[in-house]
Amino acid sequence: MIRKERAILALEDGTVYRGYAFGHRGETVGEVVFNTSMTGYQEIMTDPSYNGQIVTITYPHVGNYGVAIYDMESNKPYVRGFISREFSGEYSNYRAQQSLEAFMQQYGVVSIQGIDTRALVRRLRTGGVVKGVIAHRSYTHPEDPYGEFTPAEEAVYVARALGHQDIDGHDMTREVTTALPYAFPTLRQGKRVVLMDFGIKHTIIERLAEVGIEPIVVPAHTTPAQIMALQPHGLFLSNGPGDPAPLEYAHKTAWELMGLLPTFGICLGHQILGLAAGGTTFKMKFGHRGGNQPVKNLLTGNVEITSQNHGYAVDIDSIPGGTFVATHVNLNDGTLEGMAHSRYPVFSVQYHPEASPGPHDSRYLFDRFIEEIDAFDGGDGSPVAKAVAGRLGV
């Protein structure tokens, strides 16, 4: 029998799951969430939107195709921890450079395996997301890594989870945004667009470049004057982690530029637009995280299978004066998934059309953005505004 180093996952409600250590040996604390994707663990781990969170993968076997440098969504993992029923110690993939465990050890990602992830996900779906601690016994008891944690030790970790700072009300964007502006290299000249980096994924930048955009990525706290000084053709508000409400500096920027530039927001960028327009957001019970979320496009009637990662949503009815109109809804729970300004070329979606990982049903939105920019430059009228007007019957 192979002996395995012991580990625990202690939740703030007192629940303790006992399993085995994987990845970097140590301890970590964060908000415990789950993702239903069957592939894409590397993209998930390196997505800055997961900053502050411990991610549970519902697929029972993770790591069998290793890690490839080309699949990084940022320069390092941002998850606080990783949970799986079983991690693979071996991998088979001609693109891979290293195993998942070696990658986790390189970047300090603390993980646990061997627990009943079905029970954990049921707990999160029933009671909502909670804070938790992953602790490896080899880190606290190097002389006996195979022994069990005592009840008293487990109680200490439960208390640590309970006392950890909530994501709610905390600006987590400052921890992931770029420190300095930079231009993304493109092979052809295109429309210059400023990308506000609240935790942007590399694939989003690449998709924008593919449709003829020259991306200039700027820090989250960049002012409207600094943005306009770059003489852009458009504005993009990126994805990012945590609660959108504390980002008042971003709300202010989005509000002051609304109508001056064609604007596209994704995920956190979508929420920032809603707050900039005077609306409110709310925290969801367990959020949408995975690659199989059904979304209905209200302008076309089409249904898209989408990739998502968010724990907050915009209340469209809270936006005063009907400034924004719902364009997409989630078919599982009816929450808002997309909206557009009733007059200006400004639109946003809650999900991830770059689909990394996930289905490609929604990549048309990047083409739609460049169409908005071209129409704005040419004075032909906004395709978004026309579509909204058609839906409203005006």
N, C-alpha and C positions, 0 to 999 in steps of 0.2 A: 504493500500500500504506500502510495506517494504522500508524504506529509506536506501540508500546505500551511503557509503563514496565515495566521488568523487576522480577521479585520471585522469591524462592525460599522453599521450605519445607524446612528442614533438620531431620532427625530424630536422636534421640540414638544410633541404631544406625549412623549414618553415611550413611543414604540422603538424597539431595537431589533435590527436585522443582523444576524451573525453570518459571516461569509469568509472570503479569503482575499488576501492582498493581491493587487496587481498594479503594474505601473510603478511610479515613483513612491518609495516608502516614506510615509509621513502622516500628516493629519490635514484636513481641510474642512471648511465650513461654507455653506451657501444655501440658496433657495433650491429645493429639490423639485425638478420638473421631469416630464417625460416626452420623448419623441418617438413617433410611430414609423419612421422611415426604415426601410429594409436594407438600404445601403447609404453610403455617404457619411460614415462616422468621422472621417477626417475633416470634411467640409464643416460638419456640425461643430467639431471641437475647435476649429480655427475661425468660426464666425464670431465677431466681436459682440453680436447681439446676445450671446450667452454669458457675457461677463457677469460674474456674481452668482452663477447658477451651477448646480450639480445636475448633470443630465443623465436620466435613465433611458436606455435604449430598449424598446419593447421587443425588438427582434432578438431571439435567444442566443444567437451565435455571432460574435463581433470580432473582426480583426483578421479574417481568413485571407483577405487580399492585400494586407500590408498597408504601407504608407508611401505615397508618391509625392515628390516635391511639387509637381504640377497641379496638385489638387488642393493646395493651401489657399484659404480664403483671406488670410492675413499673414503677418510675419511670424505668428506663434499661436498656440492654443489660448483661448480666453475662458474656457470652462473652468469652474473651480474644482470639479471632480467629475468622474464618469462611473456609471453603474451598468453592469450587464449580467445576465444569467450566466454566460460563459464567454470569456475572452479566449481567442485562439493564440497559442504560443508560436504557431508556425503560420507561414503565409505562402501563397502561390500566385504570382502576378508578374508578368514581364516588365511592367511599368514601375514596380515598387522598388524603393531603395532600402527600406528597413522594416522591421516588424512593428506592430502597434505598441507593444510593451517598450521596445527600445525608444520609440518616439516619445512615449509618455515619460520615460525616465529622463530623456534628454531635456524635456521642457517642464519637468516637475509636476506632472498631472497625477494626482492621487486617485486611485480607483479601487472598486470592490467588485468581486464576482461571487457567484455561488449562492446568491440570495434568491428568494421567490419574487422575481420582478413583476409577475402577474398580481400578486398580493399587494405589492407596493403601488402599482399603477391604480389598482382598484381603490386603495386608500386615498390616493391623490385625486381621483375622479369624484370620490364620494365627499371627502372633506376639504378638498382644495389643496393648492400647493403649500408646502411647509418648509421651514428651515431645518437643515440637518448637518450632521458631522460625519465624515468618514475618517476612521482612525485605524491605523495598522499597528498590530501588537509588536511587530519587529522594530517599530520606531520608538515605542514607549518601554518595551521589555526586550531589548536585543539579546539578553541572556536566555530568553525562553519565547521565541516568536511563534511557537506552535501551541501555546497554552491558551486558555479562555480568558476573556476579560471578566473581572469580578463584577457583581451587581453594583458595588459602590463606584467602580470605575465607569461603568456604563451610565450611572446617574450623573456623573460629572460631565460627560459628553452631552447628555440630554440638556443639562443646564446651560452648557456652552451654546448649543443650538438655539435654545430659548432666548438667550441674551444677545444673540448676533443681530446686527443692525438690519432692519427690514429694507428691501429694495424700494418700497413705497416711499416717496418723498425725497429720495436720494438721487442726486445727479451723477449718473454713472458714465455719461458720455465723456466727461473730462478725462476719464481713465483710458479711453480707447481712441480718441480723435488724434489726427495727425498733429504734430507740433508745428510744422511749417507747411506752407502751400507747395504743391508740386504739379507738374504737367505730366499727363500720361502719354507716352510716345505712341504716335499713330503713323500709318504708312501713307496717308493721304490728308490733304487739307480739308477741313470740314467746319461745321458750326461750333464756335467756342461756347462751352457750357461750364458754368461753375458748379461743382459738386460739393455741397456742404457735408463734411465727413462727421457723422455722429457715431460711426462704427461701421464704415462701408466695407462691403465684401469685394474682393478683387474681380469676381466674375461680373458684378454689376458694371464696373468700369469698362471691362472688356466688351460687354454687350452694347454699351453706349457707343464705344469706339467703332464697333462693327456696323452701326447704322449711319455713320458719317458724322459723328460728334468728336470734337477735340476736347477731352476732359481736362479741367483744371481743378484739382482737389484742394480744398481749403479747410482750415480748422473750424470746429463747430462754433466758436465765438467770433468768427469774422463778421464785421459790421456791413450794413447795406452799402455804405459809401465805399468801403474797400472792395466789395463785390462789383459794384457798378464801375469802379475804376479799371477793372479788367476788361471792360467793354464786351460783356458776354452776349450771346444770342439767346441764352436760356439759363434756367436755374434748376438744379436737382437737389432734393432733400433726401438723404440716405436713410437706410436702416440704422439701428443702434439698440443698445441695451436699456432695460429698466423703464422707470416711470417717466412719461413725457411731461408731466405737470411741472416739475421744478425747472425745466429748461426755458425760463422766461426770456432769456436773451435770444434764443432761437425763435420763440413765438414772435418777438418784436421784429426780428429780421424778416421773417416770412410775411408778416403783416405789412411792413413798409414796402416790400418788393412786389406784393400781390397786384397783378395787373400790369406791372412794368415789364415783366419777362414771362414767356411761357415757362410754366413750372410743373415738374413731375415729382411726386413724393412716393416713397416706398416704405412701408412698415412704420418705423418711428417717424419718418418724414411725413407720412399720411396723418399720424396723430398730431404732429406739430402744426400742420395746416388747419386741422380741426380746432385746435386750441387758439391759433392765431386769429381765426375767424370768430372767436367768441364762444365756441362750443366747449363741451366738457368730455373727459374720458373717464373710463371706469376700469377697475381691475377685474379680469375674468376669473372664474373659479379655478380652472386649470389650464386655460389658454388653448391655442392651436399650435401644435408643433409636430410637423410630419409632412409627408409628400403626397397625401391623398385627400385633401380637403376639397369638397365640391363647392364651386362658386358659380352663381348665375349672373351673367351680364344682362342687366336690365335694359340696356340700349339695343341689344341684338337678340336677346332671348337664348343665346348660347350658354351651355354649361361647360366650365373649365375645371379640370382637376389640377389643383394648385399645391405648391410648396409653401409652408407657412412656419413662422416662428414668432409668436407674440403672446403676451399675457395681458395686454391692455387693448381697449377698443374705443372708438369714437361713437358718441351718442349723436346721430345725425339730427335728431329732433331738438337738440340743445343749441344748434347753430342758429343764431337769430336771423329773421328776415328771409329764410329760404335761400341764403347766399350760396350754399352748396346743395347739390342734388345727389341722392344715392344713385350710383351706377352699377354696383355689384353687391350681392348679399351672399352670406354663407348659407347653404342649404341644410346644414346640420342643425344650426341653432338660430338662424335669422339675423346674426350680427352683421354690421356694416363691413363690407370688404372693399368698397371703392366709392369715390365721390368725385364730382366735377363742379367747378364754379359755374354759376348760371350765366355769367357774362364774359369772364376772362378765360384765357387759355391756361387754366390751372386745373390739374387733376391728380388723383392719387389712388393707390391701392394698398390694402393692408397686407397682402401676401407678397411672395417673392417671384416675379416673372422671370428672373434670370435662371431659376430652377437649378440650383447647384447645392445639394442634390434635388432631384424631383422631375416631374413631367414638364414638357415644353409648351403646353397649351397656351400660355399667356405671354409668350415672347413678342407677340404683335404689339404690345404696349410700348416697346422701345421704338418701333416704326411709327407708332402714333405720336410719340413725343417729337420726332424729327419732322413729322408732318405739321405739327403745331408750330414749330420754329419756322419752317418754310412759309407757312401761311401768315404768320405774324410779320415776317420780314416783307412779304409781298402785299400785305394788306388785303388778302382775299377772304378774311374772316376765319375764325377759329373752328376747326372740325369738332372740337369738344363742345363749344357753345352751340353749334348747329345741331349736334346730336341731342344735347340736352333740350334745346328748344323744340325739336321734333317730338321728344318724349313728353314734354309738357303741353304739346299741341299749340305752340305759338309760332 
